[in-house]
Amino acid sequence: MAAKNEVNGGDQMPFTKTNYMYLLAGFVLIIIGFFLMAGGGSDDPTVYSDAIFSARRLTVAPIVILGGYGVILYAIMKKTQE
């Protein structure tokens, strides 16, 4: 068991405060992206609405969501110097 601790750096945690801050920022970006994608429907199902095809829902929201996933991936892969 002692050899395993020496390989992993002892009792050092794998994530630091910086990693958790990046993770939180990524989750916030994903939530913002889903809020941007929401809405656009019609209250009356017999009435057609072009609001579902807005640039915000089709372009901006998916880019924000993918950016959030990218930030989370970076947070997981980031090595700390401590």
N, CA, C and O atoms as CSV, one atom per row, in Angstrom:
chain,resi,resn,atom,element,x,y,z
A,1,MET,N,N,0.813,-1.193,0.000
A,1,MET,CA,C,0.000,0.000,0.000
A,1,MET,C,C,0.852,1.251,0.000
A,1,MET,O,O,0.458,2.270,-0.566
A,2,ALA,N,N,2.017,1.186,0.629
A,2,ALA,CA,C,2.904,2.352,0.690
A,2,ALA,C,C,3.405,2.718,-0.696
A,2,ALA,O,O,3.603,3.898,-0.984
A,3,ALA,N,N,3.615,1.731,-1.562
A,3,ALA,CA,C,4.102,2.013,-2.912
A,3,ALA,C,C,3.051,2.792,-3.703
A,3,ALA,O,O,3.392,3.659,-4.508
A,4,LYS,N,N,1.799,2.489,-3.476
A,4,LYS,CA,C,0.733,3.198,-4.186
A,4,LYS,C,C,0.706,4.673,-3.795
A,4,LYS,O,O,0.531,5.529,-4.663
A,5,ASN,N,N,0.872,4.991,-2.520
A,5,ASN,CA,C,0.888,6.384,-2.086
A,5,ASN,C,C,2.077,7.134,-2.642
A,5,ASN,O,O,1.963,8.319,-2.957
A,6,GLU,N,N,3.231,6.469,-2.772
A,6,GLU,CA,C,4.403,7.119,-3.319
A,6,GLU,C,C,4.215,7.439,-4.797
A,6,GLU,O,O,4.668,8.484,-5.263
A,7,VAL,N,N,3.557,6.563,-5.532
A,7,VAL,CA,C,3.324,6.784,-6.950
A,7,VAL,C,C,2.346,7.937,-7.149
A,7,VAL,O,O,2.556,8.763,-8.037
A,8,ASN,N,N,1.291,8.017,-6.356
A,8,ASN,CA,C,0.273,9.045,-6.504
A,8,ASN,C,C,0.632,10.357,-5.833
A,8,ASN,O,O,-0.159,11.299,-5.890
A,9,GLY,N,N,1.765,10.455,-5.215
A,9,GLY,CA,C,2.147,11.704,-4.573
A,9,GLY,C,C,1.710,11.777,-3.123
A,9,GLY,O,O,1.530,12.876,-2.597
A,10,GLY,N,N,1.538,10.667,-2.475
A,10,GLY,CA,C,1.163,10.683,-1.065
A,10,GLY,C,C,-0.311,10.946,-0.872
A,10,GLY,O,O,-1.153,10.370,-1.560
A,11,ASP,N,N,-0.618,11.816,0.065
A,11,ASP,CA,C,-2.008,12.124,0.399
A,11,ASP,C,C,-2.543,13.326,-0.365
A,11,ASP,O,O,-3.534,13.924,0.055
A,12,GLN,N,N,-1.928,13.687,-1.451
A,12,GLN,CA,C,-2.338,14.848,-2.229
A,12,GLN,C,C,-3.664,14.578,-2.942
A,12,GLN,O,O,-3.869,13.513,-3.525
A,13,MET,N,N,-4.545,15.553,-2.884
A,13,MET,CA,C,-5.841,15.434,-3.555
A,13,MET,C,C,-5.647,15.597,-5.063
A,13,MET,O,O,-4.782,16.362,-5.492
A,14,PRO,N,N,-6.441,14.888,-5.873
A,14,PRO,CA,C,-6.268,15.003,-7.326
A,14,PRO,C,C,-6.718,16.362,-7.876
A,14,PRO,O,O,-6.172,16.829,-8.876
A,15,PHE,N,N,-7.700,16.996,-7.241
A,15,PHE,CA,C,-8.187,18.305,-7.683
A,15,PHE,C,C,-7.893,19.342,-6.620
A,15,PHE,O,O,-7.908,19.049,-5.425
A,16,THR,N,N,-7.624,20.555,-7.069
A,16,THR,CA,C,-7.432,21.668,-6.147
A,16,THR,C,C,-8.601,22.636,-6.302
A,16,THR,O,O,-9.541,22.377,-7.053
A,17,LYS,N,N,-8.530,23.730,-5.596
A,17,LYS,CA,C,-9.593,24.737,-5.657
A,17,LYS,C,C,-9.748,25.279,-7.069
A,17,LYS,O,O,-10.864,25.562,-7.505
A,18,THR,N,N,-8.642,25.427,-7.789
A,18,THR,CA,C,-8.692,25.928,-9.163
A,18,THR,C,C,-9.483,24.977,-10.057
A,18,THR,O,O,-10.306,25.415,-10.860
A,19,ASN,N,N,-9.235,23.680,-9.917
A,19,ASN,CA,C,-9.978,22.705,-10.711
A,19,ASN,C,C,-11.478,22.786,-10.436
A,19,ASN,O,O,-12.292,22.743,-11.359
A,20,TYR,N,N,-11.832,22.904,-9.163
A,20,TYR,CA,C,-13.252,22.985,-8.816
A,20,TYR,C,C,-13.893,24.283,-9.319
A,20,TYR,O,O,-15.072,24.292,-9.670
A,21,MET,N,N,-13.137,25.362,-9.356
A,21,MET,CA,C,-13.680,26.612,-9.888
A,21,MET,C,C,-13.945,26.484,-11.395
A,21,MET,O,O,-14.963,26.966,-11.893
A,22,TYR,N,N,-13.027,25.834,-12.113
A,22,TYR,CA,C,-13.255,25.585,-13.537
A,22,TYR,C,C,-14.456,24.666,-13.748
A,22,TYR,O,O,-15.251,24.893,-14.660
A,23,LEU,N,N,-14.597,23.640,-12.923
A,23,LEU,CA,C,-15.753,22.752,-13.029
A,23,LEU,C,C,-17.059,23.518,-12.817
A,23,LEU,O,O,-18.024,23.337,-13.561
A,24,LEU,N,N,-17.078,24.362,-11.809
A,24,LEU,CA,C,-18.271,25.161,-11.543
A,24,LEU,C,C,-18.585,26.088,-12.709
A,24,LEU,O,O,-19.745,26.228,-13.097
A,25,ALA,N,N,-17.560,26.722,-13.270
A,25,ALA,CA,C,-17.767,27.610,-14.418
A,25,ALA,C,C,-18.317,26.833,-15.613
A,25,ALA,O,O,-19.179,27.335,-16.334
A,26,GLY,N,N,-17.829,25.620,-15.824
A,26,GLY,CA,C,-18.336,24.798,-16.917
A,26,GLY,C,C,-19.795,24.426,-16.731
A,26,GLY,O,O,-20.580,24.485,-17.677
A,27,PHE,N,N,-20.162,24.043,-15.510
A,27,PHE,CA,C,-21.567,23.713,-15.233
A,27,PHE,C,C,-22.469,24.930,-15.418
A,27,PHE,O,O,-23.583,24.806,-15.926
A,28,VAL,N,N,-21.998,26.088,-15.013
A,28,VAL,CA,C,-22.788,27.316,-15.184
A,28,VAL,C,C,-22.979,27.615,-16.664
A,28,VAL,O,O,-24.072,28.002,-17.078
A,29,LEU,N,N,-21.934,27.442,-17.469
A,29,LEU,CA,C,-22.071,27.664,-18.916
A,29,LEU,C,C,-23.081,26.700,-19.530
A,29,LEU,O,O,-23.867,27.099,-20.390
A,30,ILE,N,N,-23.072,25.458,-19.108
A,30,ILE,CA,C,-24.024,24.485,-19.647
A,30,ILE,C,C,-25.453,24.878,-19.272
A,30,ILE,O,O,-26.354,24.810,-20.109
A,31,ILE,N,N,-25.663,25.281,-18.045
A,31,ILE,CA,C,-27.003,25.694,-17.610
A,31,ILE,C,C,-27.464,26.927,-18.384
A,31,ILE,O,O,-28.621,27.000,-18.798
A,32,ILE,N,N,-26.571,27.894,-18.579
A,32,ILE,CA,C,-26.914,29.088,-19.360
A,32,ILE,C,C,-27.288,28.688,-20.787
A,32,ILE,O,O,-28.248,29.218,-21.346
A,33,GLY,N,N,-26.541,27.763,-21.375
A,33,GLY,CA,C,-26.846,27.302,-22.732
A,33,GLY,C,C,-28.214,26.668,-22.840
A,33,GLY,O,O,-28.934,26.905,-23.810
A,34,PHE,N,N,-28.582,25.864,-21.854
A,34,PHE,CA,C,-29.912,25.256,-21.897
A,34,PHE,C,C,-31.014,26.288,-21.683
A,34,PHE,O,O,-32.093,26.164,-22.263
A,35,PHE,N,N,-30.761,27.297,-20.865
A,35,PHE,CA,C,-31.755,28.373,-20.725
A,35,PHE,C,C,-31.893,29.151,-22.023
A,35,PHE,O,O,-32.997,29.565,-22.375
A,36,LEU,N,N,-30.791,29.358,-22.746
A,36,LEU,CA,C,-30.866,30.048,-24.033
A,36,LEU,C,C,-31.640,29.233,-25.059
A,36,LEU,O,O,-32.287,29.796,-25.942
A,37,MET,N,N,-31.575,27.921,-24.947
A,37,MET,CA,C,-32.252,27.052,-25.897
A,37,MET,C,C,-33.744,26.900,-25.599
A,37,MET,O,O,-34.506,26.504,-26.482
A,38,ALA,N,N,-34.163,27.199,-24.406
A,38,ALA,CA,C,-35.548,26.983,-23.993
A,38,ALA,C,C,-36.493,27.997,-24.624
A,38,ALA,O,O,-36.083,29.077,-25.049
A,39,GLY,N,N,-37.755,27.627,-24.674
A,39,GLY,CA,C,-38.802,28.527,-25.134
A,39,GLY,C,C,-39.027,28.443,-26.630
A,39,GLY,O,O,-38.520,27.547,-27.306
A,40,GLY,N,N,-39.795,29.390,-27.130
A,40,GLY,CA,C,-40.056,29.471,-28.560
A,40,GLY,C,C,-41.280,28.739,-29.021
A,40,GLY,O,O,-41.645,28.818,-30.194
A,41,GLY,N,N,-41.922,28.031,-28.129
A,41,GLY,CA,C,-43.123,27.300,-28.509
A,41,GLY,C,C,-44.343,28.200,-28.511
A,41,GLY,O,O,-44.305,29.326,-28.015
A,42,SER,N,N,-45.405,27.699,-29.064
A,42,SER,CA,C,-46.660,28.434,-29.115
A,42,SER,C,C,-47.597,27.890,-28.050
A,42,SER,O,O,-47.595,26.693,-27.763
A,43,ASP,N,N,-48.391,28.763,-27.473
A,43,ASP,CA,C,-49.376,28.327,-26.484
A,43,ASP,C,C,-50.504,27.518,-27.129
A,43,ASP,O,O,-51.083,26.630,-26.504
A,44,ASP,N,N,-50.799,27.834,-28.364
A,44,ASP,CA,C,-51.855,27.138,-29.097
A,44,ASP,C,C,-51.195,26.128,-30.048
A,44,ASP,O,O,-50.437,26.539,-30.926
A,45,PRO,N,N,-51.455,24.835,-29.906
A,45,PRO,CA,C,-50.784,23.847,-30.762
A,45,PRO,C,C,-51.194,23.907,-32.231
A,45,PRO,O,O,-50.528,23.306,-33.074
A,46,THR,N,N,-52.257,24.606,-32.551
A,46,THR,CA,C,-52.678,24.700,-33.953
A,46,THR,C,C,-52.021,25.872,-34.670
A,46,THR,O,O,-52.162,26.005,-35.886
A,47,VAL,N,N,-51.299,26.730,-33.933
A,47,VAL,CA,C,-50.656,27.903,-34.535
A,47,VAL,C,C,-49.165,27.634,-34.671
A,47,VAL,O,O,-48.499,27.242,-33.712
A,48,TYR,N,N,-48.647,27.854,-35.894
A,48,TYR,CA,C,-47.226,27.651,-36.158
A,48,TYR,C,C,-46.445,28.901,-35.752
A,48,TYR,O,O,-46.885,30.026,-35.989
A,49,SER,N,N,-45.276,28.687,-35.137
A,49,SER,CA,C,-44.447,29.801,-34.698
A,49,SER,C,C,-43.018,29.607,-35.204
A,49,SER,O,O,-42.416,28.554,-34.993
A,50,ASP,N,N,-42.478,30.629,-35.874
A,50,ASP,CA,C,-41.093,30.577,-36.353
A,50,ASP,C,C,-40.085,30.861,-35.257
A,50,ASP,O,O,-38.882,30.829,-35.516
A,51,ALA,N,N,-40.530,31.135,-34.049
A,51,ALA,CA,C,-39.626,31.498,-32.961
A,51,ALA,C,C,-38.698,30.345,-32.558
A,51,ALA,O,O,-37.651,30.575,-31.952
A,52,ILE,N,N,-39.074,29.117,-32.890
A,52,ILE,CA,C,-38.209,27.989,-32.525
A,52,ILE,C,C,-36.965,27.929,-33.398
A,52,ILE,O,O,-36.016,27.223,-33.056
A,53,PHE,N,N,-36.941,28.640,-34.500
A,53,PHE,CA,C,-35.806,28.617,-35.414
A,53,PHE,C,C,-34.931,29.865,-35.298
A,53,PHE,O,O,-34.280,30.249,-36.269
A,54,SER,N,N,-34.907,30.492,-34.148
A,54,SER,CA,C,-34.091,31.693,-33.991
A,54,SER,C,C,-32.614,31.319,-33.913
A,54,SER,O,O,-32.267,30.186,-33.576
A,55,ALA,N,N,-31.761,32.270,-34.224
A,55,ALA,CA,C,-30.308,32.038,-34.188
A,55,ALA,C,C,-29.827,31.756,-32.771
A,55,ALA,O,O,-28.847,31.039,-32.570
A,56,ARG,N,N,-30.517,32.320,-31.801
A,56,ARG,CA,C,-30.136,32.078,-30.408
A,56,ARG,C,C,-30.287,30.608,-30.052
A,56,ARG,O,O,-29.429,30.040,-29.375
A,57,ARG,N,N,-31.364,29.994,-30.500
A,57,ARG,CA,C,-31.629,28.597,-30.162
A,57,ARG,C,C,-30.835,27.615,-31.019
A,57,ARG,O,O,-30.451,26.549,-30.538
A,58,LEU,N,N,-30.587,27.957,-32.269
A,58,LEU,CA,C,-29.924,27.023,-33.173
A,58,LEU,C,C,-28.416,27.171,-33.228
A,58,LEU,O,O,-27.722,26.225,-33.601
A,59,THR,N,N,-27.886,28.347,-32.863
A,59,THR,CA,C,-26.453,28.579,-33.003
A,59,THR,C,C,-25.781,28.921,-31.680
A,59,THR,O,O,-24.822,28.262,-31.277
A,60,VAL,N,N,-26.278,29.940,-31.014
A,60,VAL,CA,C,-25.611,30.447,-29.814
A,60,VAL,C,C,-25.679,29.436,-28.670
A,60,VAL,O,O,-24.662,29.160,-28.033
A,61,ALA,N,N,-26.840,28.891,-28.406
A,61,ALA,CA,C,-27.002,27.972,-27.273
A,61,ALA,C,C,-26.122,26.714,-27.400
A,61,ALA,O,O,-25.462,26.349,-26.427
A,62,PRO,N,N,-26.090,26.044,-28.553
A,62,PRO,CA,C,-25.202,24.883,-28.652
A,62,PRO,C,C,-23.717,25.237,-28.513
A,62,PRO,O,O,-22.947,24.449,-27.965
A,63,ILE,N,N,-23.312,26.401,-28.997
A,63,ILE,CA,C,-21.914,26.819,-28.842
A,63,ILE,C,C,-21.591,27.047,-27.376
A,63,ILE,O,O,-20.516,26.669,-26.912
A,64,VAL,N,N,-22.510,27.662,-26.642
A,64,VAL,CA,C,-22.289,27.898,-25.211
A,64,VAL,C,C,-22.222,26.570,-24.462
A,64,VAL,O,O,-21.388,26.406,-23.572
A,65,ILE,N,N,-23.083,25.627,-24.810
A,65,ILE,CA,C,-23.082,24.317,-24.147
A,65,ILE,C,C,-21.785,23.572,-24.436
A,65,ILE,O,O,-21.179,23.015,-23.521
A,66,LEU,N,N,-21.350,23.553,-25.696
A,66,LEU,CA,C,-20.086,22.893,-26.024
A,66,LEU,C,C,-18.909,23.577,-25.345
A,66,LEU,O,O,-17.956,22.910,-24.943
A,67,GLY,N,N,-18.963,24.899,-25.213
A,67,GLY,CA,C,-17.922,25.608,-24.471
A,67,GLY,C,C,-17.889,25.179,-23.013
A,67,GLY,O,O,-16.815,25.033,-22.430
A,68,GLY,N,N,-19.056,24.979,-22.427
A,68,GLY,CA,C,-19.125,24.501,-21.051
A,68,GLY,C,C,-18.515,23.122,-20.898
A,68,GLY,O,O,-17.790,22.862,-19.937
A,69,TYR,N,N,-18.807,22.231,-21.847
A,69,TYR,CA,C,-18.198,20.899,-21.799
A,69,TYR,C,C,-16.681,20.984,-21.982
A,69,TYR,O,O,-15.936,20.219,-21.369
A,70,GLY,N,N,-16.227,21.911,-22.823
A,70,GLY,CA,C,-14.792,22.103,-23.000
A,70,GLY,C,C,-14.113,22.585,-21.729
A,70,GLY,O,O,-13.019,22.131,-21.396
A,71,VAL,N,N,-14.760,23.506,-21.016
A,71,VAL,CA,C,-14.207,24.000,-19.752
A,71,VAL,C,C,-14.152,22.875,-18.728
A,71,VAL,O,O,-13.182,22.777,-17.977
A,72,ILE,N,N,-15.169,22.028,-18.683
A,72,ILE,CA,C,-15.166,20.899,-17.750
A,72,ILE,C,C,-14.049,19.917,-18.098
A,72,ILE,O,O,-13.355,19.426,-17.208
A,73,LEU,N,N,-13.873,19.633,-19.376
A,73,LEU,CA,C,-12.790,18.747,-19.793
A,73,LEU,C,C,-11.432,19.326,-19.404
A,73,LEU,O,O,-10.557,18.603,-18.928
A,74,TYR,N,N,-11.261,20.629,-19.607
A,74,TYR,CA,C,-10.020,21.283,-19.209
A,74,TYR,C,C,-9.802,21.193,-17.699
A,74,TYR,O,O,-8.682,20.961,-17.244
A,75,ALA,N,N,-10.869,21.376,-16.925
A,75,ALA,CA,C,-10.766,21.308,-15.469
A,75,ALA,C,C,-10.351,19.919,-15.003
A,75,ALA,O,O,-9.593,19.786,-14.042
A,76,ILE,N,N,-10.836,18.899,-15.668
A,76,ILE,CA,C,-10.486,17.541,-15.282
A,76,ILE,C,C,-9.041,17.212,-15.672
A,76,ILE,O,O,-8.334,16.539,-14.922
A,77,MET,N,N,-8.609,17.679,-16.830
A,77,MET,CA,C,-7.282,17.335,-17.331
A,77,MET,C,C,-6.165,18.229,-16.786
A,77,MET,O,O,-4.992,17.874,-16.898
A,78,LYS,N,N,-6.502,19.373,-16.205
A,78,LYS,CA,C,-5.504,20.324,-15.746
A,78,LYS,C,C,-4.697,19.746,-14.583
A,78,LYS,O,O,-5.255,19.292,-13.584
A,79,LYS,N,N,-3.381,19.773,-14.736
A,79,LYS,CA,C,-2.505,19.327,-13.657
A,79,LYS,C,C,-2.150,20.516,-12.794
A,79,LYS,O,O,-1.952,21.624,-13.293
A,80,THR,N,N,-2.071,20.283,-11.512
A,80,THR,CA,C,-1.717,21.358,-10.589
A,80,THR,C,C,-0.248,21.242,-10.207
A,80,THR,O,O,0.321,20.151,-10.219
A,81,GLN,N,N,0.355,22.365,-9.870
A,81,GLN,CA,C,1.776,22.398,-9.547
A,81,GLN,C,C,2.034,22.343,-8.045
A,81,GLN,O,O,3.170,22.539,-7.613
A,82,GLU,N,N,1.025,22.085,-7.255
A,82,GLU,CA,C,1.186,22.105,-5.797
A,82,GLU,C,C,1.773,20.841,-5.273
A,82,GLU,O,O,1.970,20.706,-4.065
